[in-house]
Amino acid sequence: MDNASITLTKTMLDKAIIDANASVRQFALAVYVDYDAMISGEKHTRPAQWLDGKDTVINFYRTNNNRADRRISIKGIKAHAEIGNTILIGLSDSNTIILEVI
């Protein structure tokens, strides 16, 4: 399975609004989150870990509006990344979600 990748913009960091792009939606299936089966307002939280070993959580969710946009949020992202960085989201050999900033 490939990693998901998100290149961060100012809005993503300032407002913590990150659209779940195709790679994120595909990755989510590996951690038993199916955006297509979710309803508006539904959220699934998964434990994760930054590459430096710090624990965090990832929320996979559908917005609570008419469009039910598919989104992702990562706790503590501002402390680890800047505008223009890319976040890689993958699974370790022990099935832990690992976040890497490049």
C-alpha positions in Angstrom: 0.0 0.0 0.0 1.2 3.5 -0.8 1.5 6.3 1.6 -0.9 9.2 1.6 0.6 12.6 1.0 -0.6 16.1 1.7 1.2 19.3 0.8 0.3 21.9 3.4 -1.1 25.3 2.6 -1.6 28.3 4.9 -5.3 27.5 5.2 -4.6 23.9 6.2 -2.3 25.0 9.0 -4.3 28.1 10.2 -7.7 26.6 10.1 -6.9 22.9 10.4 -9.1 22.2 7.4 -7.5 19.6 5.2 -9.4 18.0 2.4 -9.0 14.2 2.2 -7.4 13.9 -1.2 -7.5 10.6 -3.2 -4.3 9.3 -1.5 -5.8 10.0 2.0 -9.1 8.3 1.1 -7.3 5.3 -0.2 -5.0 5.1 2.9 -8.1 5.5 5.2 -9.4 2.1 3.9 -6.3 0.4 5.4 -7.3 1.7 8.8 -10.9 0.7 8.4 -12.3 4.1 7.5 -14.4 4.3 4.3 -15.3 7.9 3.5 -18.0 6.7 1.0 -19.8 4.9 3.8 -19.7 7.8 6.2 -22.6 10.2 6.8 -22.4 13.9 7.3 -20.9 14.7 10.7 -19.3 11.3 11.2 -15.7 11.1 12.5 -13.2 8.3 13.1 -10.2 8.9 15.3 -7.0 6.8 15.0 -3.9 6.9 17.1 -0.7 7.8 15.2 2.9 8.7 15.8 5.2 11.3 14.3 8.5 10.0 12.9 10.2 11.5 16.0 8.2 9.2 18.2 5.7 11.7 19.6 2.1 10.4 19.8 -0.8 12.1 18.1 -4.2 11.3 16.6 -5.7 11.6 13.2 -9.4 12.4 12.6 -11.0 11.2 9.4 -14.4 12.9 9.1 -17.2 14.2 6.9 -18.2 17.8 7.5 -21.6 18.5 9.0 -23.0 20.4 6.1 -25.0 19.6 3.0 -21.9 18.6 1.0 -20.5 16.4 3.7 -16.9 17.2 2.5 -14.3 14.6 3.3 -11.6 15.9 5.6 -8.7 14.9 7.8 -7.2 16.6 10.9 -3.9 15.8 12.6 -3.4 16.9 16.2 -0.3 19.0 16.7 0.4 19.5 13.1 1.6 23.1 13.6 4.4 22.0 15.9 5.8 19.6 13.3 5.2 21.2 9.9 5.2 24.5 8.0 3.5 25.8 4.9 4.8 24.0 1.8 5.9 20.8 3.7 4.5 17.5 2.6 3.1 15.1 5.2 3.5 11.4 4.4 1.0 9.1 6.2 1.9 5.4 6.2 1.7 2.3 8.3 4.7 0.8 10.2 5.4 -3.0 10.2 3.4 -3.1 13.4 0.4 -1.3 11.8 1.0 2.0 13.6 0.1 5.1 11.6 3.4 7.0 11.1 3.5 10.7 10.0 6.6 12.0 8.3 7.3 15.6 7.3 9.3 16.2 4.2 
